[in-house]
């Protein structure tokens, strides 16, 4: 008896199986299945089968965290692991406020007091999230270390209806920052007795009277608040009022704001002096799908404690949602082993380094998850800039684009690679990948020759004699002993010598030298100014008192640039190192190549050049 093969999933294979099956039946063995109306019916049947198989496959994928693609599916699977994704986060700044014309024995700044700032000609509002009361000191009314959040403070209220089994308490705005959320339950509209409920992070210490709420992400990226059932957490009663207060934010838009003005008044007084302690930072989008898929299993494995490197990674991502990437390593793996410490480096989505306040807050939040003998230490990312020199040749007869247009497209290619692949702790610079992407930028590009240098920026302590260390964490090109001038630096002046501009280079044998130019010739003042380890990529500069820094590329600079060629064109970041292509200072040259396909003009040269 003929059997229908059901293992195929592609349309053509399904239709072929149908035809094979019918041709084996006595009723259809003489039919021309390609030239008859049956072909259309077979198409319809094959399409229907293909759609059903596709839908079944997609449905199966959405049932597992690793293969799910829809955000709702990913969030649901993460919830089963006890993980709640982070919401959008408001930029936060810290300010001091002195009310100059205040009177009275005390002064209260209410929750929601508004301040304004301007970024790129756009005005943004910042608000306080708590009420603050002070008494004057020596006649001065000062509010110190006030946290303000970018956005609008919103109050939203529900009336509990226990007869409605479908009632839900959902934060209606998708841009609500749940870190600013306050949940209060009022007894009734006639009884204003109010209790504040706190977010539950663990159920191990909860009982029937615990005033807690549970938070989870639901459809469309919004968040829902759930309350206890009377066994785990206090339950609500009919007629209770659920009051939600939170900040709706513009996410990253407020980052970097550092000048604020009072938008309303404080206790009726509006003459104020505002000092910014910490510029606005930390504004972030809601957690991405990929980040949820990465973090949720590690969060579950951590079980409310931080022991392994992955435990710390998962917890830091949850506590600091503005992190673009996180690197964690044990003190025993540090360059100088320091047992009993765990080192954490965070590369934020906005800004370069975490503020000292943000570091302190993060360490404080980590303490309750730490093993007692381990001390978390936050270190700043170490950025290594890569400066590229690209020479691309193209066939001008195969394109209508100018060399300037192709150059611009190549710069875009490099910029996209920089933002998509690099600028994070595990972002490896693969030379062949980059040159391949450059070739693929336009079909007319025939080839490219790309070289690179690694650059570290040293910010010296002016007016102080101090040692310095520069780490590339990658080997430096040094083909043989005595191969000089591997190291290049920008200029500086030293204490006691205001006329000469000094530089560093190397002698090819591991010594760093300090020199100046006299009539275009290098004249050395110190042949043992430091050392360079070509294998490890570590440069040490002996104690030197730097008085000032020379302009770099015609502009004032606060850093001395140290540049070296790498031994390998593949650059691998280590620990807290982040690679970044300095696109603005890389050189891109596009040349039309006349030597194409045996052209009669071969060897004549190039007729168009455009540089960046």
C-alpha positions as a Python dict, from the first residue, in 0.01 Angstrom:
ca = {
    (1, 'X'): (0, 0, 0),
    (2, 'X'): (134, 343, -97),
    (3, 'X'): (228, 572, 192),
    (4, 'X'): (234, 950, 203),
    (5, 'X'): (570, 1089, 315),
    (6, 'X'): (507, 1347, 588),
    (7, 'X'): (861, 1436, 692),
    (8, 'X'): (911, 1721, 444),
    (9, 'X'): (841, 2083, 537),
    (10, 'X'): (928, 2283, 223),
    (11, 'X'): (654, 2365, -25),
    (12, 'X'): (815, 2198, -328),
    (13, 'X'): (898, 1880, -136),
    (14, 'X'): (544, 1862, 9),
    (15, 'X'): (390, 1895, -338),
    (16, 'X'): (627, 1631, -477),
    (17, 'X'): (522, 1391, -202),
    (18, 'X'): (154, 1450, -285),
    (19, 'X'): (218, 1382, -654),
    (20, 'X'): (416, 1067, -579),
    (21, 'X'): (138, 941, -355),
    (22, 'X'): (-136, 1007, -614),
    (23, 'X'): (62, 848, -895),
    (24, 'X'): (80, 528, -692),
    (25, 'X'): (-300, 511, -673),
    (26, 'X'): (-488, 322, -944),
    (27, 'X'): (-740, 605, -977),
    (28, 'X'): (-472, 865, -1066),
    (29, 'X'): (-180, 672, -1215),
    (30, 'X'): (-260, 786, -1570),
    (31, 'X'): (-325, 1151, -1478),
    (32, 'X'): (-95, 1431, -1590),
    (33, 'X'): (-68, 1600, -1253),
    (34, 'X'): (136, 1890, -1393),
    (35, 'X'): (-95, 1971, -1682),
    (36, 'X'): (-433, 1931, -1518),
    (37, 'X'): (-652, 2123, -1281),
    (38, 'X'): (-525, 1891, -1011),
    (39, 'X'): (-198, 2087, -1012),
    (40, 'X'): (-379, 2390, -870),
    (41, 'X'): (-543, 2176, -603),
    (42, 'X'): (-206, 2024, -518),
    (43, 'X'): (-60, 2376, -486),
    (44, 'X'): (-336, 2475, -246),
    (45, 'X'): (-292, 2160, -41),
    (46, 'X'): (86, 2200, -32),
    (47, 'X'): (57, 2567, 69),
    (48, 'X'): (-188, 2481, 345),
    (49, 'X'): (38, 2205, 476),
    (50, 'X'): (341, 2434, 458),
    (51, 'X'): (162, 2710, 651),
    (52, 'X'): (52, 2468, 921),
    (53, 'X'): (406, 2332, 954),
    (54, 'X'): (549, 2685, 971),
    (55, 'X'): (300, 2793, 1236),
    (56, 'X'): (364, 2480, 1441),
    (57, 'X'): (738, 2543, 1421),
    (58, 'X'): (700, 2907, 1527),
    (59, 'X'): (471, 2808, 1812),
    (60, 'X'): (723, 2552, 1934),
    (61, 'X'): (1003, 2809, 1916),
    (62, 'X'): (809, 3057, 2128),
    (63, 'X'): (774, 2797, 2404),
    (64, 'X'): (1147, 2805, 2485),
    (65, 'X'): (1357, 3098, 2603),
    (66, 'X'): (1650, 3027, 2372),
    (67, 'X'): (1444, 3018, 2053),
    (68, 'X'): (1162, 3265, 2136),
    (69, 'X'): (1152, 3583, 1929),
    (70, 'X'): (838, 3765, 2046),
    (71, 'X'): (902, 3987, 2348),
    (72, 'X'): (587, 3864, 2524),
    (73, 'X'): (709, 3503, 2490),
    (74, 'X'): (1059, 3589, 2616),
    (75, 'X'): (919, 3782, 2913),
    (76, 'X'): (682, 3498, 2997),
    (77, 'X'): (962, 3241, 2994),
    (78, 'X'): (1180, 3473, 3206),
    (79, 'X'): (895, 3512, 3456),
    (80, 'X'): (894, 3135, 3503),
    (81, 'X'): (1257, 3173, 3615),
    (82, 'X'): (1161, 3447, 3860),
    (83, 'X'): (1315, 3725, 3651),
    (84, 'X'): (1149, 4059, 3577),
    (85, 'X'): (1301, 4269, 3294),
    (86, 'X'): (1399, 4625, 3369),
    (87, 'X'): (1172, 4906, 3254),
    (88, 'X'): (1286, 5227, 3083),
    (89, 'X'): (1503, 5423, 3323),
    (90, 'X'): (1491, 5797, 3383),
    (91, 'X'): (1807, 6007, 3379),
    (92, 'X'): (1898, 6109, 3733),
    (93, 'X'): (2095, 6410, 3847),
    (94, 'X'): (2199, 6521, 4194),
    (95, 'X'): (2177, 6887, 4295),
    (96, 'X'): (2195, 7123, 4591),
    (97, 'X'): (1929, 7394, 4623),
    (98, 'X'): (1956, 7707, 4834),
    (99, 'X'): (1629, 7899, 4873),
    (100, 'X'): (1744, 8258, 4906),
    (101, 'X'): (1425, 8436, 5011),
    (102, 'X'): (1276, 8167, 5239),
    (103, 'X'): (1135, 8239, 5582),
    (104, 'X'): (993, 8028, 5863),
    (105, 'X'): (1120, 7762, 6101),
    (106, 'X'): (1112, 7489, 5835),
    (107, 'X'): (1067, 7444, 5463),
    (108, 'X'): (930, 7148, 5267),
    (109, 'X'): (1000, 7069, 4903),
    (110, 'X'): (709, 6850, 4790),
    (111, 'X'): (737, 6541, 4577),
    (112, 'X'): (709, 6632, 4210),
    (113, 'X'): (884, 6969, 4238),
    (114, 'X'): (984, 7045, 3880),
    (115, 'X'): (1310, 7170, 3730),
    (116, 'X'): (1393, 7238, 3367),
    (117, 'X'): (1706, 7198, 3158),
    (118, 'X'): (1798, 7241, 2792),
    (119, 'X'): (1983, 6984, 2582),
    (120, 'X'): (2047, 7052, 2212),
    (121, 'X'): (1786, 7329, 2219),
    (122, 'X'): (1523, 7091, 2360),
    (123, 'X'): (1373, 7157, 2703),
    (124, 'X'): (1331, 6866, 2946),
    (125, 'X'): (1172, 6846, 3287),
    (126, 'X'): (1323, 6686, 3596),
    (127, 'X'): (1122, 6617, 3911),
    (128, 'X'): (1183, 6511, 4268),
    (129, 'X'): (1046, 6172, 4368),
    (130, 'X'): (1024, 6230, 4744),
    (131, 'X'): (917, 6514, 4971),
    (132, 'X'): (1206, 6671, 5164),
    (133, 'X'): (1173, 6888, 5478),
    (134, 'X'): (1458, 7098, 5619),
    (135, 'X'): (1524, 7352, 5891),
    (136, 'X'): (1753, 7649, 5822),
    (137, 'X'): (2114, 7639, 5935),
    (138, 'X'): (2260, 7980, 6019),
    (139, 'X'): (1969, 8130, 5827),
    (140, 'X'): (2044, 7930, 5512),
    (141, 'X'): (1772, 7708, 5365),
    (142, 'X'): (1969, 7440, 5184),
    (143, 'X'): (1841, 7115, 5031),
    (144, 'X'): (2152, 6898, 4992),
    (145, 'X'): (2208, 6600, 4762),
    (146, 'X'): (1864, 6604, 4604),
    (147, 'X'): (1802, 6340, 4337),
    (148, 'X'): (1591, 6462, 4045),
    (149, 'X'): (1456, 6243, 3765),
    (150, 'X'): (1389, 6334, 3402),
    (151, 'X'): (1021, 6308, 3317),
    (152, 'X'): (677, 6375, 3457),
    (153, 'X'): (546, 6251, 3792),
    (154, 'X'): (218, 6066, 3739),
    (155, 'X'): (-46, 5955, 3991),
    (156, 'X'): (-277, 5674, 3881),
    (157, 'X'): (-551, 5517, 4087),
    (158, 'X'): (-757, 5197, 4086),
    (159, 'X'): (-1056, 5101, 4301),
    (160, 'X'): (-1041, 4736, 4408),
    (161, 'X'): (-1341, 4531, 4296),
    (162, 'X'): (-1309, 4180, 4439),
    (163, 'X'): (-1616, 4066, 4242),
    (164, 'X'): (-1431, 4127, 3914),
    (165, 'X'): (-1202, 3827, 3856),
    (166, 'X'): (-1043, 3999, 3556),
    (167, 'X'): (-938, 4319, 3733),
    (168, 'X'): (-573, 4406, 3677),
    (169, 'X'): (-353, 4683, 3813),
    (170, 'X'): (-148, 4791, 3511),
    (171, 'X'): (79, 5093, 3478),
    (172, 'X'): (-69, 5244, 3160),
    (173, 'X'): (245, 5414, 3026),
    (174, 'X'): (507, 5208, 2844),
    (175, 'X'): (769, 5470, 2939),
    (176, 'X'): (716, 5445, 3315),
    (177, 'X'): (1033, 5400, 3522),
    (178, 'X'): (939, 5128, 3771),
    (179, 'X'): (1243, 5216, 3985),
    (180, 'X'): (1057, 5536, 4078),
    (181, 'X'): (730, 5353, 4149),
    (182, 'X'): (555, 5398, 4484),
    (183, 'X'): (252, 5178, 4559),
    (184, 'X'): (8, 5288, 4827),
    (185, 'X'): (-320, 5131, 4936),
    (186, 'X'): (-587, 5355, 5085),
    (187, 'X'): (-856, 5187, 5294),
    (188, 'X'): (-1146, 5342, 5101),
    (189, 'X'): (-1265, 5666, 4948),
    (190, 'X'): (-1415, 5757, 5286),
    (191, 'X'): (-1123, 5638, 5498),
    (192, 'X'): (-794, 5803, 5403),
    (193, 'X'): (-577, 5567, 5607),
    (194, 'X'): (-295, 5477, 5368),
    (195, 'X'): (-24, 5210, 5377),
    (196, 'X'): (281, 5198, 5152),
    (197, 'X'): (356, 4861, 4996),
    (198, 'X'): (712, 4764, 4904),
    (199, 'X'): (829, 4554, 4614),
    (200, 'X'): (881, 4187, 4704),
    (201, 'X'): (1218, 4049, 4603),
    (202, 'X'): (1192, 3716, 4785),
    (203, 'X'): (905, 3518, 4936),
    (204, 'X'): (1108, 3345, 5207),
    (205, 'X'): (1026, 3605, 5475),
    (206, 'X'): (669, 3691, 5372),
    (207, 'X'): (357, 3614, 5572),
    (208, 'X'): (-13, 3692, 5548),
    (209, 'X'): (32, 4051, 5671),
    (210, 'X'): (337, 4148, 5466),
    (211, 'X'): (258, 4468, 5278),
    (212, 'X'): (428, 4387, 4949),
    (213, 'X'): (350, 4394, 4581),
    (214, 'X'): (483, 4188, 4292),
    (215, 'X'): (585, 4342, 3961),
    (216, 'X'): (587, 4179, 3619),
    (217, 'X'): (602, 4289, 3258),
    (218, 'X'): (293, 4213, 3054),
    (219, 'X'): (177, 4285, 2699),
    (220, 'X'): (306, 4584, 2500),
    (221, 'X'): (599, 4638, 2738),
    (222, 'X'): (382, 4768, 3022),
    (223, 'X'): (407, 4653, 3383),
    (224, 'X'): (144, 4502, 3611),
    (225, 'X'): (126, 4513, 3990),
    (226, 'X'): (-1, 4208, 4178),
    (227, 'X'): (-74, 4178, 4549),
    (228, 'X'): (-63, 3889, 4797),
    (229, 'X'): (-332, 3626, 4840),
    (230, 'X'): (-352, 3648, 5220),
    (231, 'X'): (-99, 3367, 5262),
    (232, 'X'): (202, 3510, 5082),
    (233, 'X'): (156, 3882, 5125),
    (234, 'X'): (-142, 4082, 5243),
    (235, 'X'): (-447, 4065, 5017),
    (236, 'X'): (-664, 4360, 4919),
    (237, 'X'): (-1023, 4423, 5025),
    (238, 'X'): (-1317, 4540, 4822),
    (239, 'X'): (-1322, 4919, 4798),
    (240, 'X'): (-951, 4967, 4864),
    (241, 'X'): (-786, 5235, 4653),
    (242, 'X'): (-459, 5138, 4483),
    (243, 'X'): (-253, 5454, 4423),
    (244, 'X'): (42, 5432, 4184),
    (245, 'X'): (298, 5714, 4166),
    (246, 'X'): (581, 5698, 3912),
    (247, 'X'): (788, 5898, 3665),
    (248, 'X'): (715, 5875, 3293),
    (249, 'X'): (1046, 5941, 3120),
    (250, 'X'): (1204, 6018, 2784),
    (251, 'X'): (1468, 5757, 2869),
    (252, 'X'): (1812, 5855, 2730),
    (253, 'X'): (1712, 6207, 2621),
    (254, 'X'): (1798, 6366, 2956),
    (255, 'X'): (2147, 6220, 2989),
    (256, 'X'): (2431, 6473, 3031),
    (257, 'X'): (2207, 6757, 3155),
    (258, 'X'): (2406, 6963, 3405),
    (259, 'X'): (2233, 7300, 3439),
    (260, 'X'): (1889, 7324, 3601),
    (261, 'X'): (1633, 7593, 3676),
    (262, 'X'): (1340, 7579, 3915),
    (263, 'X'): (1020, 7553, 3713),
    (264, 'X'): (771, 7626, 3992),
    (265, 'X'): (843, 7724, 4352),
    (266, 'X'): (938, 7566, 4683),
    (267, 'X'): (695, 7647, 4961),
    (268, 'X'): (598, 7964, 4773),
    (269, 'X'): (959, 8080, 4726),
    (270, 'X'): (1120, 8089, 4381),
    (271, 'X'): (1450, 8275, 4434),
    (272, 'X'): (1692, 7980, 4441),
    (273, 'X'): (2053, 7897, 4367),
    (274, 'X'): (2108, 7551, 4220),
    (275, 'X'): (2443, 7370, 4219),
    (276, 'X'): (2483, 7051, 4017),
    (277, 'X'): (2672, 6781, 4206),
    (278, 'X'): (2630, 6508, 3946),
    (279, 'X'): (2521, 6562, 3584),
    (280, 'X'): (2223, 6361, 3467),
    (281, 'X'): (2305, 6005, 3370),
    (282, 'X'): (2161, 5655, 3375),
    (283, 'X'): (1871, 5713, 3135),
    (284, 'X'): (1813, 5391, 2942),
    (285, 'X'): (1571, 5202, 2722),
    (286, 'X'): (1385, 4903, 2859),
    (287, 'X'): (1586, 4582, 2869),
    (288, 'X'): (1632, 4430, 2523),
    (289, 'X'): (1510, 4085, 2427),
    (290, 'X'): (1866, 3956, 2386),
    (291, 'X'): (1963, 4089, 2727),
    (292, 'X'): (1662, 3920, 2889),
    (293, 'X'): (1750, 3588, 2725),
    (294, 'X'): (2110, 3622, 2847),
    (295, 'X'): (2031, 3739, 3200),
    (296, 'X'): (1725, 3541, 3309),
    (297, 'X'): (1893, 3195, 3326),
    (298, 'X'): (2192, 3338, 3512),
    (299, 'X'): (1963, 3525, 3750),
    (300, 'X'): (1780, 3199, 3821),
    (301, 'X'): (2107, 3012, 3872),
    (302, 'X'): (2228, 3279, 4116),
    (303, 'X'): (1934, 3208, 4353),
    (304, 'X'): (1947, 3551, 4522),
    (305, 'X'): (2318, 3538, 4592),
    (306, 'X'): (2632, 3640, 4406),
    (307, 'X'): (2910, 3385, 4406),
    (308, 'X'): (3024, 3324, 4048),
    (309, 'X'): (3120, 3576, 3781),
    (310, 'X'): (2792, 3513, 3600),
    (311, 'X'): (2600, 3575, 3924),
    (312, 'X'): (2750, 3922, 3946),
    (313, 'X'): (2691, 3992, 3577),
    (314, 'X'): (2323, 3903, 3600),
    (315, 'X'): (2272, 4104, 3918),
    (316, 'X'): (2456, 4413, 3793),
    (317, 'X'): (2253, 4416, 3470),
    (318, 'X'): (1938, 4408, 3679),
    (319, 'X'): (2054, 4677, 3923),
    (320, 'X'): (2207, 4906, 3659),
    (321, 'X'): (1994, 4884, 3341),
    (322, 'X'): (2198, 5156, 3168),
    (323, 'X'): (2483, 4907, 3125),
    (324, 'X'): (2574, 4838, 2763),
    (325, 'X'): (2800, 4556, 2873),
    (326, 'X'): (2941, 4426, 3202),
    (327, 'X'): (3275, 4260, 3274),
    (328, 'X'): (3343, 4075, 3600),
    (329, 'X'): (3656, 3896, 3716),
    (330, 'X'): (3787, 3762, 4044),
    (331, 'X'): (4068, 3929, 4232),
    (332, 'X'): (4280, 3617, 4179),
    (333, 'X'): (4267, 3686, 3802),
    (334, 'X'): (4374, 4048, 3833),
    (335, 'X'): (4711, 4165, 3701),
    (336, 'X'): (4814, 4199, 4063),
    (337, 'X'): (4619, 3925, 4246),
    (338, 'X'): (4396, 4059, 4522),
    (339, 'X'): (4214, 3777, 4696),
    (340, 'X'): (3877, 3846, 4852),
    (341, 'X'): (3773, 4096, 4586),
    (342, 'X'): (3557, 4077, 4278),
    (343, 'X'): (3615, 4342, 4014),
    (344, 'X'): (3323, 4482, 3816),
    (345, 'X'): (3350, 4712, 3517),
    (346, 'X'): (3045, 4866, 3351),
    (347, 'X'): (3037, 5018, 3006),
    (348, 'X'): (2729, 5243, 3016),
    (349, 'X'): (2499, 5310, 2722),
    (350, 'X'): (2546, 5682, 2779),
    (351, 'X'): (2849, 5857, 2919),
    (352, 'X'): (3197, 5712, 2961),
    (353, 'X'): (3229, 5612, 3325),
    (354, 'X'): (2994, 5570, 3619),
    (355, 'X'): (2988, 5858, 3864),
    (356, 'X'): (3128, 5797, 4210),
    (357, 'X'): (2774, 5820, 4348),
    (358, 'X'): (2651, 5553, 4106),
    (359, 'X'): (2943, 5326, 4200),
    (360, 'X'): (2875, 5366, 4571),
    (361, 'X'): (2504, 5297, 4525),
    (362, 'X'): (2572, 4985, 4321),
    (363, 'X'): (2818, 4844, 4576),
    (364, 'X'): (2563, 4911, 4852),
    (365, 'X'): (2291, 4726, 4659),
    (366, 'X'): (2524, 4431, 4595),
    (367, 'X'): (2609, 4388, 4963),
    (368, 'X'): (2296, 4194, 5050),
    (369, 'X'): (2376, 3936, 4782),
    (370, 'X'): (2750, 3906, 4852),
    (371, 'X'): (2931, 3622, 5015),
    (372, 'X'): (3054, 3776, 5341),
    (373, 'X'): (3425, 3754, 5262),
    (374, 'X'): (3402, 3907, 4913),
    (375, 'X'): (3427, 4281, 4849),
    (376, 'X'): (3295, 4413, 4514),
    (377, 'X'): (3505, 4685, 4355),
    (378, 'X'): (3387, 4897, 4060),
    (379, 'X'): (3658, 4993, 3811),
    (380, 'X'): (3624, 5216, 3507),
    (381, 'X'): (3645, 5074, 3154),
    (382, 'X'): (3981, 5106, 2980),
    (383, 'X'): (3926, 5234, 2626),
    (384, 'X'): (4181, 5148, 2359),
    (385, 'X'): (4130, 5352, 2044),
    (386, 'X'): (4212, 5197, 1707),
    (387, 'X'): (4323, 5438, 1437),
    (388, 'X'): (4280, 5297, 1086),
    (389, 'X'): (4449, 5394, 761),
    (390, 'X'): (4243, 5263, 470),
    (391, 'X'): (4334, 5281, 102),
    (392, 'X'): (4058, 5143, -119),
    (393, 'X'): (4073, 5098, -496),
    (394, 'X'): (3763, 5088, -712),
    (395, 'X'): (3661, 5045, -1076),
    (396, 'X'): (3517, 5380, -1180),
    (397, 'X'): (3378, 5227, -1501),
    (398, 'X'): (3144, 4999, -1307),
    (399, 'X'): (2975, 5268, -1100),
    (400, 'X'): (2826, 5615, -1129),
    (401, 'X'): (2932, 5698, -774),
    (402, 'X'): (3214, 5942, -711),
    (403, 'X'): (3514, 5858, -499),
    (404, 'X'): (3380, 6095, -233),
    (405, 'X'): (3052, 5902, -215),
    (406, 'X'): (3230, 5568, -188),
    (407, 'X'): (3457, 5715, 79),
    (408, 'X'): (3153, 5831, 275),
    (409, 'X'): (2998, 5485, 247),
    (410, 'X'): (3318, 5321, 371),
    (411, 'X'): (3320, 5554, 672),
    (412, 'X'): (2960, 5452, 742),
    (413, 'X'): (3061, 5085, 720),
    (414, 'X'): (3344, 5137, 971),
    (415, 'X'): (3116, 5339, 1201),
    (416, 'X'): (2849, 5067, 1198),
    (417, 'X'): (3106, 4795, 1272),
    (418, 'X'): (3238, 5008, 1558),
    (419, 'X'): (2894, 5050, 1720),
    (420, 'X'): (2760, 4701, 1645),
    (421, 'X'): (3066, 4486, 1723),
    (422, 'X'): (3307, 4691, 1932),
    (423, 'X'): (3253, 4938, 2219),
    (424, 'X'): (3177, 4654, 2460),
    (425, 'X'): (3393, 4429, 2673),
    (426, 'X'): (3374, 4122, 2450),
    (427, 'X'): (3399, 4317, 2122),
    (428, 'X'): (3697, 4168, 1932),
    (429, 'X'): (3848, 4355, 1637),
    (430, 'X'): (3879, 4098, 1358),
    (431, 'X'): (4095, 4240, 1080),
    (432, 'X'): (3965, 4016, 802),
    (433, 'X'): (3607, 4095, 903),
    (434, 'X'): (3668, 4469, 876),
    (435, 'X'): (3851, 4455, 544),
    (436, 'X'): (3580, 4227, 408),
    (437, 'X'): (3308, 4470, 511),
    (438, 'X'): (3500, 4753, 343),
    (439, 'X'): (3522, 4551, 20),
    (440, 'X'): (3150, 4475, 40),
    (441, 'X'): (3059, 4842, 88),
    (442, 'X'): (3022, 4886, -288),
    (443, 'X'): (3037, 4642, -578),
    (444, 'X'): (3290, 4868, -754),
    (445, 'X'): (3552, 4833, -478),
    (446, 'X'): (3830, 4605, -600),
    (447, 'X'): (4048, 4587, -290),
    (448, 'X'): (4163, 4771, 17),
    (449, 'X'): (4481, 4795, 219),
    (450, 'X'): (4413, 4871, 585),
    (451, 'X'): (4665, 4928, 862),
    (452, 'X'): (4601, 5020, 1223),
    (453, 'X'): (4756, 5149, 1541),
    (454, 'X'): (4651, 5113, 1903),
    (455, 'X'): (4620, 5431, 2105),
    (456, 'X'): (4584, 5493, 2477),
    (457, 'X'): (4511, 5837, 2620),
    (458, 'X'): (4704, 5929, 2934),
    (459, 'X'): (4557, 6200, 3157),
    (460, 'X'): (4854, 6317, 3366),
    (461, 'X'): (4837, 6482, 3706),
    (462, 'X'): (4985, 6822, 3626),
    (463, 'X'): (5238, 6972, 3862),
    (464, 'X'): (5306, 6644, 4043),
    (465, 'X'): (5593, 6401, 3996),
    (466, 'X'): (5427, 6064, 3946),
    (467, 'X'): (5470, 5726, 3775),
    (468, 'X'): (5235, 5624, 3491),
    (469, 'X'): (5137, 5295, 3332),
    (470, 'X'): (4973, 5231, 2995),
    (471, 'X'): (4825, 4888, 2917),
    (472, 'X'): (4732, 4771, 2569),
    (473, 'X'): (4686, 4407, 2677),
    (474, 'X'): (4801, 4306, 2327),
    (475, 'X'): (5152, 4250, 2194),
    (476, 'X'): (5325, 4540, 2020),
    (477, 'X'): (5486, 4500, 1677),
    (478, 'X'): (5859, 4446, 1732),
    (479, 'X'): (6018, 4231, 1459),
    (480, 'X'): (6370, 4231, 1606),
    (481, 'X'): (6585, 4379, 1880),
    (482, 'X'): (6679, 4736, 1805),
    (483, 'X'): (6369, 4807, 1593),
    (484, 'X'): (6308, 5165, 1706),
    (485, 'X'): (6031, 5422, 1703),
    (486, 'X'): (5753, 5173, 1773),
    (487, 'X'): (5618, 5414, 2034),
    (488, 'X'): (5483, 5756, 1935),
    (489, 'X'): (5332, 6021, 2162),
    (490, 'X'): (5194, 6371, 2143),
    (491, 'X'): (5381, 6656, 2310),
    (492, 'X'): (5402, 6793, 2662),
    (493, 'X'): (5612, 7026, 2875),
    (494, 'X'): (5779, 6943, 3204),
    (495, 'X'): (5813, 7139, 3522),
    (496, 'X'): (6104, 7386, 3513),
    (497, 'X'): (6124, 7390, 3131),
    (498, 'X'): (5857, 7606, 2968),
    (499, 'X'): (6025, 7639, 2628),
    (500, 'X'): (6081, 7281, 2508),
    (501, 'X'): (5815, 7038, 2389),
    (502, 'X'): (5895, 6679, 2485),
    (503, 'X'): (5788, 6341, 2346),
    (504, 'X'): (5843, 5972, 2423),
    (505, 'X'): (5972, 5696, 2194),
    (506, 'X'): (6156, 5365, 2243),
    (507, 'X'): (6508, 5244, 2169),
    (508, 'X'): (6401, 4905, 2032),
    (509, 'X'): (6535, 4724, 2337),
    (510, 'X'): (6256, 4789, 2586),
    (511, 'X'): (6357, 5135, 2705),
    (512, 'X'): (6137, 5443, 2677),
    (513, 'X'): (6321, 5766, 2595),
    (514, 'X'): (6225, 6132, 2633),
    (515, 'X'): (6329, 6362, 2351),
    (516, 'X'): (6270, 6695, 2181),
    (517, 'X'): (6329, 6818, 1828),
    (518, 'X'): (6625, 7041, 1757),
    (519, 'X'): (6632, 7156, 1392),
    (520, 'X'): (6418, 6856, 1304),
    (521, 'X'): (6650, 6608, 1479),
    (522, 'X'): (6554, 6405, 1786),
    (523, 'X'): (6762, 6512, 2083),
    (524, 'X'): (6735, 6286, 2388),
    (525, 'X'): (6739, 6409, 2748),
    (526, 'X'): (6655, 6080, 2919),
    (527, 'X'): (6729, 5739, 2768),
    (528, 'X'): (6572, 5558, 3066),
    (529, 'X'): (6245, 5746, 3104),
    (530, 'X'): (6056, 5418, 3138),
    (531, 'X'): (6012, 5071, 2988),
    (532, 'X'): (5804, 4907, 2719),
    (533, 'X'): (5720, 4535, 2722),
    (534, 'X'): (5660, 4445, 2358),
    (535, 'X'): (5506, 4110, 2451),
    (536, 'X'): (5247, 4223, 2707),
    (537, 'X'): (5190, 4571, 2568),
    (538, 'X'): (5263, 4744, 2900),
    (539, 'X'): (5442, 5080, 2906),
    (540, 'X'): (5568, 5228, 3232),
    (541, 'X'): (5682, 5588, 3266),
    (542, 'X'): (5912, 5671, 3554),
    (543, 'X'): (5820, 5956, 3788),
    (544, 'X'): (5791, 6276, 3586),
    (545, 'X'): (5641, 6617, 3665),
    (546, 'X'): (5436, 6720, 3362),
    (547, 'X'): (5352, 7090, 3363),
    (548, 'X'): (5128, 7121, 3058),
    (549, 'X'): (5001, 6935, 2752),
    (550, 'X'): (5044, 7051, 2395),
    (551, 'X'): (4761, 7083, 2145),
    (552, 'X'): (4669, 6765, 1960),
    (553, 'X'): (4576, 6801, 1592),
    (554, 'X'): (4547, 7175, 1642),
    (555, 'X'): (4305, 7159, 1935),
    (556, 'X'): (4358, 7195, 2309),
    (557, 'X'): (4394, 6858, 2480),
    (558, 'X'): (4392, 6724, 2834),
    (559, 'X'): (4560, 6394, 2740),
    (560, 'X'): (4888, 6268, 2601),
    (561, 'X'): (4828, 6013, 2324),
    (562, 'X'): (5044, 5699, 2325),
    (563, 'X'): (5030, 5509, 1993),
    (564, 'X'): (5187, 5175, 1892),
    (565, 'X'): (5134, 4927, 1605),
    (566, 'X'): (4993, 4590, 1715),
    (567, 'X'): (5184, 4269, 1659),
    (568, 'X'): (4862, 4107, 1532),
    (569, 'X'): (4593, 4281, 1332),
    (570, 'X'): (4334, 4101, 1547),
    (571, 'X'): (4292, 4296, 1872),
    (572, 'X'): (4134, 4118, 2170),
    (573, 'X'): (4009, 4317, 2475),
    (574, 'X'): (4097, 4184, 2822),
    (575, 'X'): (3891, 4225, 3142),
    (576, 'X'): (3776, 4590, 3157),
    (577, 'X'): (3919, 4686, 2817),
    (578, 'X'): (3691, 4825, 2546),
    (579, 'X'): (3798, 4869, 2184),
    (580, 'X'): (3684, 5173, 1990),
    (581, 'X'): (3766, 5280, 1635),
    (582, 'X'): (3852, 5649, 1631),
    (583, 'X'): (3662, 5709, 1309),
    (584, 'X'): (3710, 6086, 1311),
    (585, 'X'): (4090, 6054, 1315),
    (586, 'X'): (4120, 5751, 1089),
    (587, 'X'): (4233, 5811, 730),
    (588, 'X'): (4026, 5678, 440),
    (589, 'X'): (4155, 5721, 86),
    (590, 'X'): (3963, 5608, -223),
    (591, 'X'): (4147, 5574, -556),
    (592, 'X'): (4014, 5488, -899),
    (593, 'X'): (4217, 5195, -1032),
    (594, 'X'): (4289, 5203, -1407),
    (595, 'X'): (4448, 4859, -1397),
    (596, 'X'): (4121, 4671, -1444),
    (597, 'X'): (4081, 4363, -1658),
    (598, 'X'): (4390, 4419, -1877),
    (599, 'X'): (4298, 4776, -1963),
    (600, 'X'): (4517, 4953, -2214),
    (601, 'X'): (4572, 5219, -1952),
    (602, 'X'): (4734, 4974, -1712),
    (603, 'X'): (5019, 5132, -1527),
    (604, 'X'): (4919, 5488, -1615),
    (605, 'X'): (4822, 5553, -1253),
    (606, 'X'): (4523, 5678, -1061),
    (607, 'X'): (4307, 5967, -1171),
    (608, 'X'): (4090, 6037, -868),
    (609, 'X'): (4180, 6059, -502),
    (610, 'X'): (3964, 6156, -205),
    (611, 'X'): (4085, 6147, 155),
    (612, 'X'): (3917, 6165, 493),
}
